[in-house]
């Protein structure tokens, strides 16, 4: 029973959410301070676990009827977890995320509220819209990056625009994920590839601006290595399994992108620590669903 509840939260994805927040902290300059306070780090990491976990639980709650047809093995349609119990879990996780973010600071708390609202809007309405759905999902990730930046609230203004980078990246993944069950279109995969390239170019440009391109480049090359080959296979043959692999690679590779952010704004050793979250996420992905 515990495993069924845990599966609703997409454990492998939760690790990527922590990487988002750590990248945001690096962008804010937190890891360059002489004696950083560890308490806000803990609160914000716990906050993102609650917010992301709650959001994906509600995704399964709202999709219970559809999953009964397309994915009957999932926890709710299979009967392992009741819809009411899943609703309670999702609400508790979102509440945990908001409360712990406020314990970090008020700005973080308000961003957490925005993430919770954006995720619920996506789960209930956004996913059904061709254009707004991907943007809505991307907004959740963009705000999650800014949740990390908010560890220093005064840095949120100067760096708020970087939240657009994960918006573009996650929008691309969301676009292609719609063909995961019944197949998709090569044109959609190619558009996603252009967005991927734009994201890599943006992070590289920022790293160059900060004199850290050499530090960030290994992670950007790895990022491209992980995301483009499965996407190309989906372009050549856009059937459900190929698209599913491309989506899985895109989600898990968020950790590599976040390591590149840390390399651009902090140091190579800290970036390696973030990168080391990837094996954990991949291990969890073998046990629990990613999409």
C-alpha positions in Angstrom: 0.0 0.0 0.0 2.8 2.4 0.9 4.4 1.8 -2.5 1.2 2.6 -4.3 0.9 5.9 -2.5 4.5 6.7 -3.2 4.1 5.9 -6.9 1.5 8.7 -7.1 4.3 11.2 -6.3 6.6 10.1 -9.1 9.7 9.7 -6.9 12.2 10.0 -9.7 10.7 13.3 -10.7 10.9 14.6 -7.1 14.7 14.4 -7.3 14.6 16.7 -10.3 12.5 19.2 -8.4 15.2 19.4 -5.7 17.8 20.0 -8.4 15.7 22.9 -9.7 15.7 24.6 -6.3 19.5 24.1 -5.8 20.1 25.6 -9.2 17.9 28.6 -8.2 20.0 29.0 -5.1 23.1 29.1 -7.2 21.7 31.7 -9.5 20.9 33.9 -6.4 24.5 33.6 -5.3 23.7 31.6 -2.1 26.6 29.2 -2.5 29.1 32.0 -2.9 28.4 33.4 0.6 31.0 32.9 3.3 28.8 31.1 5.8 25.5 30.1 4.2 22.7 29.2 6.6 21.6 25.6 5.9 18.1 26.0 7.3 16.5 27.8 4.3 18.0 25.1 2.0 16.3 22.4 4.0 13.0 24.2 4.1 13.0 25.0 0.4 14.0 21.4 -0.6 11.1 20.1 1.6 8.8 22.7 0.0 9.6 21.6 -3.5 9.0 17.9 -2.6 5.6 18.8 -1.2 4.6 21.0 -4.1 5.8 18.7 -6.9 4.5 15.6 -5.2 1.1 17.2 -4.5 0.8 18.4 -8.1 1.4 15.1 -9.7 -0.9 13.3 -7.2 -3.7 15.6 -8.3 -2.8 14.9 -11.9 -3.7 11.3 -11.3 -6.8 12.2 -9.3 -8.2 14.3 -12.2 -7.1 11.7 -14.8 -8.5 8.7 -12.9 -11.3 8.0 -15.5 -8.9 8.4 -18.4 -6.2 6.3 -16.8 -8.8 3.5 -16.2 -8.8 3.2 -20.0 -5.2 4.1 -21.0 -3.2 3.2 -17.9 -5.3 0.8 -15.8 -2.2 -0.4 -13.9 -1.8 2.9 -12.1 -2.6 3.2 -8.4 -6.0 4.8 -8.6 -7.7 2.9 -11.5 -6.2 -0.4 -10.2 -7.9 0.1 -6.9 -4.7 0.1 -4.8 -5.5 3.7 -3.7 -8.9 5.2 -3.6 -9.6 8.6 -5.3 -10.5 10.2 -1.9 -7.3 9.0 -0.3 -5.2 10.3 -3.2 -7.0 13.6 -2.9 -6.1 13.8 0.8 -2.5 12.9 0.0 -2.3 15.6 -2.7 -3.8 18.3 -0.4 -1.5 17.4 2.5 1.6 17.6 0.2 0.6 20.9 -1.3 0.0 22.2 2.2 3.3 21.0 3.4 5.0 22.7 0.5 3.4 26.0 1.1 4.0 26.0 4.9 7.7 25.0 4.6 8.3 27.6 2.0 6.9 30.3 4.3 9.3 29.0 7.0 12.1 30.0 4.6 10.8 33.5 4.0 7.6 35.2 2.9 8.7 35.6 -0.7 9.3 31.9 -1.0 5.9 31.2 0.5 4.1 33.4 -2.0 5.9 31.6 -4.9 4.9 28.3 -3.4 1.3 29.4 -3.4 1.7 30.3 -7.1 3.2 26.9 -7.9 0.3 25.1 -6.1 -2.3 27.2 -8.0 -0.5 26.7 -11.4 -0.2 22.9 -10.9 -3.9 22.6 -10.0 -4.9 24.7 -13.0 -2.8 22.5 -15.2 -4.1 19.2 -13.7 -7.7 20.3 -14.1 -7.8 22.5 -17.2 -4.4 23.3 -18.7 -3.4 19.9 -20.0 -6.4 19.9 -22.4 -5.2 23.0 -24.2 -2.8 22.6 -27.1 -0.8 25.9 -26.5 -1.7 26.9 -22.9 -1.1 23.4 -21.5 2.6 23.3 -22.3 3.1 26.9 -21.1 1.1 26.1 -17.9 3.3 23.1 -17.1 6.4 25.1 -18.0 5.3 27.8 -15.6 5.3 25.3 -12.7 8.9 24.5 -13.4 9.9 28.1 -13.9 8.4 29.0 -10.6 10.2 26.1 -9.0 13.5 27.4 -10.2 12.6 30.9 -8.8 11.6 29.2 -5.5 15.3 28.5 -5.2 16.3 32.0 -6.2 14.0 33.3 -3.5 16.4 32.1 -0.8 17.7 35.7 -1.2 14.4 37.6 -1.9 16.3 40.6 -3.2 17.7 38.5 -6.0 14.3 37.6 -7.4 13.8 40.8 -9.3 17.1 40.7 -11.2 16.9 37.0 -12.0 13.1 36.5 -12.4 13.5 36.2 -16.2 15.6 33.0 -15.9 12.3 31.3 -15.0 11.5 31.5 -18.7 14.2 29.0 -19.6 12.6 26.0 -17.8 9.2 27.2 -19.1 10.5 26.7 -22.7 12.1 23.4 -21.9 9.2 21.9 -20.0 6.8 23.2 -22.6 8.7 21.2 -25.2 8.5 18.0 -23.1 4.8 18.6 -22.5 4.2 19.1 -26.3 5.8 15.7 -27.2 4.3 13.8 -24.2 0.8 14.1 -25.7 1.8 11.4 -28.2 3.0 9.0 -25.5 0.0 6.8 -25.7 -1.3 6.9 -29.3 1.8 8.3 -31.1 2.6 11.8 -32.3 3.8 13.9 -35.2 7.4 14.4 -36.3 6.8 18.1 -36.6 6.1 18.4 -32.9 9.3 16.6 -32.1 11.3 18.9 -34.3 9.8 22.0 -32.7 10.7 20.5 -29.3 14.3 20.0 -30.5 14.5 23.7 -31.4 13.3 24.6 -27.9 15.9 22.3 -26.5 18.6 24.0 -28.5 17.4 27.4 -27.4 17.6 26.4 -23.8 21.2 25.1 -24.1 22.1 28.3 -26.0 20.6 30.5 -23.2 22.5 28.7 -20.4 25.7 28.8 -22.4 25.3 32.5 -23.1 24.9 33.2 -19.4 27.8 31.1 -18.5 30.0 32.9 -21.1 28.8 36.3 -19.7 29.9 35.2 -16.2 33.2 33.8 -17.5 32.1 30.3 -16.5 31.5 28.7 -19.9 34.4 26.3 -19.5 32.9 25.1 -16.2 29.4 24.7 -17.6 30.3 23.3 -21.0 30.8 19.6 -19.9 27.3 19.6 -18.3 25.7 21.3 -21.4 27.3 18.7 -23.6 26.1 15.9 -21.4 22.7 17.5 -21.4 22.5 17.4 -25.2 23.8 13.9 -25.2 21.0 12.7 -23.0 18.1 14.5 -24.6 18.7 14.6 -28.4 19.3 11.0 -29.3 15.9 9.7 -27.9 14.2 12.8 -29.4 15.7 12.0 -32.8 14.4 8.4 -32.6 11.0 9.8 -31.9 11.3 12.2 -34.9 12.2 9.3 -37.2 9.4 7.1 -35.8 6.9 9.0 -33.6 5.3 5.9 -32.0 4.2 5.9 -28.4 7.2 3.9 -26.9 9.7 6.1 -28.7 8.0 9.3 -27.5 7.8 7.9 -24.0 11.5 7.3 -23.9 12.1 10.9 -25.2 9.8 12.3 -22.5 11.5 10.2 -19.8 15.0 11.4 -20.9 13.8 15.0 -21.0 12.4 14.9 -17.5 15.4 13.1 -15.9 17.9 15.3 -17.7 16.5 18.3 -15.9 19.1 17.4 -13.3 21.9 17.8 -15.9 20.5 21.2 -16.9 20.4 22.3 -13.3 24.0 21.1 -12.8 24.9 23.4 -15.7 23.2 26.3 -14.0 25.2 25.6 -10.8 28.4 25.4 -12.9 27.6 28.8 -14.5 26.8 30.6 -11.2 28.8 28.7 -8.6 31.5 26.1 -9.1 32.3 22.8 -10.7 32.4 20.8 -7.4 28.9 22.0 -6.5 27.7 21.3 -10.0 29.0 17.7 -9.6 27.1 17.3 -6.4 23.9 18.3 -8.2 24.8 16.0 -11.1 25.1 13.1 -8.7 21.4 13.3 -8.1 21.0 11.8 -11.6 21.9 8.2 -10.7 19.4 8.4 -7.8 16.7 9.7 -10.2 17.5 7.0 -12.8 17.3 4.3 -10.2 13.9 5.4 -9.0 12.8 5.6 -12.6 13.4 1.9 -12.9 11.0 1.3 -10.1 8.3 4.0 -10.5 6.7 5.7 -13.5 8.2 9.0 -14.6 5.3 10.2 -16.8 
